Amino acid sequence: MPFISVASDFTQIQSNRYLYKVYDIFGFSRPTDFVVAFGLVLVAFYIFRAVLNLAYFYALNRFAQGRYHLLAYRLFENYMGMEYQCFIDKNSSHLLKNIINEANNLVALISAALFMMSEVFVLILIYGMLIYVNWKMTLLLTIFLGFNLVLLKLFVSTKIKKAGEEREGFQQRFYEVINKSFGNFKIIKLKSEEEHLLEEFGRASFGFAQANIKNQTLSQFPRLFLEMIGFSLVAIIVIYLILKYHTDIQGALPVLMVFVVGLYRLMPSVNRIFASYNEILFYNKSLQIIHNELIYEPEELGDEPVVFEKKIRLENVSFAYEENKPILKKVNLEIRKGERIGLVGESGSGKSTLVDIVIGLYKPLSGAVYVDDVLLEAKNLKSWRKKIGYIPQSVYLFDGTVAENVAFGSEIDRERVKSVLEKANILEFLETHQKGIDTRVGEGGIKLSGGQKQRIAIARALYDDPEILVLDEATSALDNETEAKVMDEIYAVSGEKTLIVVAHRLSTLNRCQKIYRVENGEIYG
């Protein structure tokens, strides 16, 4: 405005003492030179302002997105460091949602808090100017706006916070439906259950959308409401002055204009602060979720060496998933190195739990596990687990090549991969009918048969040359003929390794040297 005033009337340079002082200090000889210089300084200022704002938003977003990386990494690290018993109590779709969505929502909350803080400084400067001009009117304005902000907080912010809680609940259901649908796609197609799942997904998706609609609509309400109230207030003051003095308001115009300009600049800051506050409320649930997920203490395991030369000994081992409901009761068991032992029993008898204690995934509630008279504990569990080759009942193969699935996190040695696949009696099939070890298996190994998946699981278990092979009902889902072939291959490749086989059928254990029955939490030889 000063630049436009001077450009339209050069005499203001002489009449305005501040402009004239600048004109005199820099030794301008002509008013046109002064106005051109003024304009160039103004251009430079706006360029500087734009660069400064860009740098501010870059710094703000770099900090916020850096927090996303940190939060997502910390969550994933915590989940990977969980005790196995804690992990199986979790729903994988919830964990996925926390890493992808809740961490991102918490970043939005952090950004809103930082943005709100920056706007507070702008607000303080504008208020300072208004107080300097007329503190009484500023006080009146503050009381009036403050009252309206309290009303907004009570009636708008409460609804936004509730919408945030609804958003989290519907989004959780949203992930659950997707997870179970994709995980059971074959069964869904067979049962023609698409309509039911679409209806379930629709409810979750619609609820999630509704929560966001509420939030985004209500977040605009404070801006519209405060602008309406603020500028209506100015109009009411003008009407009041005219009615009181029955004349124009020329005398009060300078002060009134300062307040109009101040209000015009004040409103956006108040709106942004309130919008940021409401965003914090909307994503407050994410803060609670992330906080609760990060307070889990991960397992602190050491890698102190464990030497297995003689035997594994379980001494009075008891275990329960829930208090006063024991799965195992004072179990005593010896497994000698190189021995082949079998465990049989009804479903839920505790066979798999017993094996999970032996391989160090569960900690006994009482009793202890010894390897060559060395107690298995946190400081040596990592070393012990590395000696285990595990073949589960349900084999999960990720969407990659056979080689990637066999090495599974270890460095891929193509010759070693071929060697273990040959031992598992599947290499010839892969090289004849597929692309060898570069065959892609599909998500969950969907491109392979059950027997082929089990053979790849055997190869995976053998890849790191473990001292102990554990089969946890690994062949129970196979037909008798395929099971017999797979078991022949397992017995053939186990060699001098210690073999622990969990099974329902005694025929599976026909080559075991010892067979134990697990019943009612106790073990019988």
N, C-alpha and C positions, 0 to 999 in steps of 0.2 A: 504493500500500500504506500509506504513512503516513496518508493521508487517511481510508482505511477504518478504520485502527486508532484514530485519534482520534475518528471519528464513532461507533464502537462502544464507546469507553471514554474519557469526558471527563477522567478523572483523569490520563491520559497528558500532558495539557497542563502539569500541574504537575510531573510526574515527569521529563519530557524537557526538558533545559535549553535546547535549541535552540528548541523550540516555545514554551516559557515566555518566552524572550527576545523572540520575535516578538510574543507575546501582550501582553507588558509595553510594548514600544516603541510599538505602535499603540494602546495604551490600551483594550483590550477589557474590557468590564465583565462579560460573560456568556460562558460557553463556547460556547453555541449560536451567538452572533454570530461568534465566531472560526471555528467549523466551517463556517458558511455562507460567510464570506469566503474561507476556505481553498478551499471547493468552487468558488466563482466564479473565484478566481485559477487554479484547475486547468482550468476550462472555457476561460478566456481563453488559457491556455498551449496547450491542444490546438488551439484555433482558430488561434493564431499558428503552431503547428507545422505544421498542415495547409497554411496559406497559404504558409509558407516552403518546404515541400516542393513545393508546386505551382509556386512561382516557380522553384525549383531545376530541376525537370523541364522547365519551359517554356524556361529559359535553355539547358539542355543540348540540348534538341531544336531550338531555334532555331539554336544554333551548328552542330549536326550537319547539319540540313537546309539551312542556309546553305552548308555545305561541299558538299552535293550540287549545289546550283545552280552554285556556283563550278567544281566539277569537270566537270559536264556541259557547262557553257559553254566551259571551257578545252579540253576534248576536241573539241567541235564546231568551235571556233575553230581548233584545230590541224589538224583534218581539212580544213577549208575553206582553210587556208593552206598545205596540202601542195603540193609540186611535182606536176604532173600525172603525171609518170613514176612517182613514189612511190605516188600514189593508185591507179593502175591495177593495182598489184601487191597491193592490199588486197582482202579479201572484204568486201562491204558489210554482210553479216550480222554479221561480227565487229565492225565499227565500230558498228553499231546496238546490239549486245550490250554493248559497252564503255560507251556513253553511258547506256543504260537500266539495265542490271543491275550491271555492275562498279563504276560510280560509286556506285550505291546500296549495294552491299555494302561498299565502302570506308567509307561513312558509318556503316554498322553497326559496322565495326571501330573507327572513331574514337569512336563512342558507348560502345562496350565499354571502350575504353582510359580514357575520362574517368570512366565509372562505376566502374571498377576503382580508379582513383586516389582517388575520394571514399570508397570503402569501406576503403581502406588507412588513412585517418585515423581512421575508426571503430575499426578493428582496433587501432591504436596506443593509443587511449584505453582500450579494454577491457583490453588487456595491461598498461597502466600500473596500472590498478586491481588486477589480479590479482597483479602483482609486489609491489605495496604490501602486500597481504594476506599472501602467502606466496610468496617468490621461488623457493624450492626446488621446490615443487609446480608452479609455473608453468613452471620450466625443464624439469621432467620431462614436463609436458603438451606443451610446445613441441617437444621432441625426438620425442615419440611422434607428434604430428600432422604434424610435418615429414617424418618417415619415410614416413608414409602418403601425403602430398602428392607426394613423390618417386615413389612407386610409381604413383600416379595419372597423373603426368606421363609416365612411361615407357610405361605400358600403355594409357592412355585418350587423352591428348593427341596421341600419335603417330598413333593411328587417326583422330582427328578431323581432323588436318592432312591425312592421306591422303584422307579423304572430301571435304575442301575442294578438293583437286586434281581428284578425280573429278567433283565438281560442276561445275567450270569446263569440263572437257572435254565432258561430256554436254550442258551448256547451249549450248556453242558448236555442237555437232552439231545440237541442237534448233533453233537459229536458221537454220542452213544448210538444213535440210530444209524448214522453213516458207518461207524465201525462194525456194528453187528451185521449190517446189510452186506457190506463188502466182504466180510469174513465168512459169511454163509451163503454166498451168491448161488452156488450150485444147488443147495437145499431149497433156496427161495424159488429158483426156476422150476424145480421139480414139484414143489408144493403150490406153485402159482400164488404166492403170498405178496405179490408186488403191491396190490391195492391197499392191503393192511399197512404195509411199511410206508407207502406213499402218504397215507392218511396220518400216520404217526409223525413222519418227517414234516408234513405240512403244518401240523399243530406246533411243532417246535420252531420251524422256520417262521411261521406267521407270528408267533409270540415274540420271537427275537426281533422281527421287523417292527412290531407294534411298540416294543420297549424303546427302540431307536427313534421311531416316529414321535413318541411322547417327549423324549429327551430333546430332539432337534427342534420340535415345535415350541416347547416350553422355554428352551434356551434363547429363543428370539423374543419372547414376551417381555422380559425386563427392559430391553432396548426400546421397544415400541412404547411401553408403558411410561418409562422415565422421560423419553422425548416428549410424549404427549403432556405429561404433568409439568415438565420443566418449562416448555415454551407456552403452555397455557397459563402458567404462573406469571410469565412476563406480560402476556396480554392482559391478564387480570390486574396487574400492577398499573399498567398504562390506563386502563379503564377507570381504576380507582382514583388515580391522580387527576384525570380529566373531570370526573364527577365531583371531586373534592374542591378543586380550584376553579372549575368552570372556565378553563383556558387551555391553551396548548401546553405541551410538556417540554418546550425548548430548553428551559432552565435545567431540567433534570436529565436531558438527553445524553450528555457526556457520560455521566455515571451509569445511566441505564444501558448505554451502548457497550460500556466495559463489561457489564454483567451479561449482556446478550452474547458478546464474543467469548467471554469466559465460560458461560454455560454451553455455548456451541462446542467449545474445546473440552469442557469438563465431561459432557455427556458420554462421548465415545470412551473416555478412560473409565468412567464409572461402569459403563456397559461391559467393557472388556474385563474389568475386575470381577464383576458379578458373573459374567459368562464363564470365566476361568474357575471361579468358586463352584459354580454348578457342575462344571466338567469334573472337578475334583470329587464332588459328591457322587456323580454318575459312575465314576470308575473307582470309587472307594472300596467296593467289594474286591476288586483286583488287588488292591494293596493288602487287604486282609488275607486273601488266598496266597499271594506270593510270600507274605511274611510267615504264614503257617507252614508253607512248603519249605522255606529256607531254614526254619529252626530245627528241622530233623538233623540229627547228628549222623553223618555217614560212618560206615565201618572204618575203624582205624586198624588196619591189618599190616602185619610185618612180613618180611620175606626171609626170616631166619631159617636156615636149611633144616630139612627133616630127612633123615635117612631111613629107608624102608628095606630092611634086610631079613627080618625074622617074621614079625606078625603084627596084626592090628588087634587091639583088645578093647572091647567095650565093657566097662565096669559099672554095674548098677545104674544104667542109663534110663532116665525117665523123661518123658516129653508130653506136652499138652499144648494145643492151639488155644484152648480156652480154660480158664481156671476151673479146677475140680472136674475136668473131663479129660483124663489122661488117655493118650494114644499108645504110649509105651510105659511099662511099669518095671523098673529095676531089671533091665535086660542085661544079661552077661553073654558075651560072644567073642570067640577068637577066630581070626582069619589068618592063616599062615601064608607067607609069600609063595606065589606060584600055584596056590590052591584054586580050585573051581568050586564055588559054593552056590547053591540055589536057595531062593527064598520063595515060599508059596504061602497062600492064604486068601481069604475072602477079600473082596473090595472093602476098603476102609479099615482093614485089620492093622495097618501100620507098617506094611512092607516098604513102601516108597519113603515114608518118613524115616525109617531105620537107615535106609541107604543114604538119604540126604544128611543124616547125622554122621555117617561114616565118611562121606566125601567132604564134610566141613561146611555144608550150606546151612544147617540148623545147629544151634547150640543146645546141648541137653539142659533141661531144667535142673536136673541133679545127676550125679554120676559124672563119668569122664571117659574120653576116648584116648587111648595111648597107641603110639606107633613106635615099636621097639623100646617100650618103657618111657618114651618121651611124650609128655602130655600135649595134646592138640589144643592150642589156644591162639588168641589173636596174633601173637608175635610170629607164629610160624604157619598160619593158615594159607597164606598165598603160596608158599613153597609146596605145601601139601596138595592144594588144589591143582597145581600144575602137573602132578603125577597121575591125574585122573583122566581117563577117556570115557566120555559119557554118551550113551545112545538112548534117547528117550522114546517113549511110546508115540508121542506126537512130534514128528520132525518138522521144524520150520526152516524152509529154505527161502532166502530172500531173492529178489528179482535181480539176479546176476548170473555169471557163468558158473559152470560146475567147479572150475578151479578156484574161483573166489569163494564159493560156498564151502569147499573142502578146507582151504587155508583159514577162512573165517577170522580175519584180523591179523593173522601172522603173515609174514612175507611169503609171497607165492614162489615156490620152487617147483617148476613145471615137471621136472623128473620125479620129484618126491610125490607130487600129486598123482602122476600116472602110476607110480609104484603102489600107492595105497588104494587107488581105484582098481588096479589089477588084483590086489589081495581081496578086495570086496566083490570081485567078479562082475564088474560093470564096465570096465574100460573097453572091452571088445565091442560091446553093444554101442557105446557112445561113438567109437571110432568108425563103426560100420554103418550105423543108421543116423547118426547126428554129426555134430562138428567137433567130436572129441571132447577134450577138457574145456573147450571154448563154447560148448553148448549152453544156451541160455535156458534156465529152468522155469522162469515165470515166477510171479509172486506166490510164495507158499509152496513152490515146486509143483505148480498146477499142471505143467507140461509133462510130468513124469507119473508113473504108476506108483502105488504104495510100496511095492517091493524095491523099485528103483530108488525111491527116496530113502528107504532104510539102508540100502547099500551105500548111498552117498553119505548117510549119517555114520556108517561104520568107517568109511574112508576118512571122514572128518575126525572121528575119535582116534584113529590111528596116526593121523598126520604128524602130531607132535611126539610120537613114540612114547605113550604113557606107560607107567608101570602097572597100572590097575585099569581094567576095563569094566564098566558098569552098564548093564542092560536093564533098564527100568521098564519092564513090560514092553520091550521094544518090538516084539513080533505079535503082540496080542491082536492087532487089527488086520493081520494077514491071514490068508487061507492056509489050511494045513500043509499043502504042498509047498507053497512059497515060504512058509515059516520054516519048514524042514530044511529047505535049501539055504535060507539066510542063516539059520543056526549052524549048519555044517560049515558055512564060510566063516562064521564068528569063531567057532571052535578051532578051525584050521589056522586062522590068523592070530589067535590069542597066544599061541606058542607057550612060552614060559611066563607070560603075564598072569597076574592074579585076576581071576574072573568072578564077578558077582552078578548073578542073573536073578532078576525078579520076574516071576511068571505066575499065571493062573493054572496052567496045565502042567502036569508032571512030565508029560512027553517032551516038553521043551527042555527039561533039566536032565535028560537021560545020560548025559556025559559028565554031570557034576559029581565031584568026589563026596560032597556032603550036601544034604538037603535039610533045610530048617523050615518048620511051619510057624508062621506068626499068627497068633490067635488071641483075641481079647487083650492085646497089648503085651503079651508074653511070648517067648520064643521056645520052641521045642525041637530038639535034635532028632 
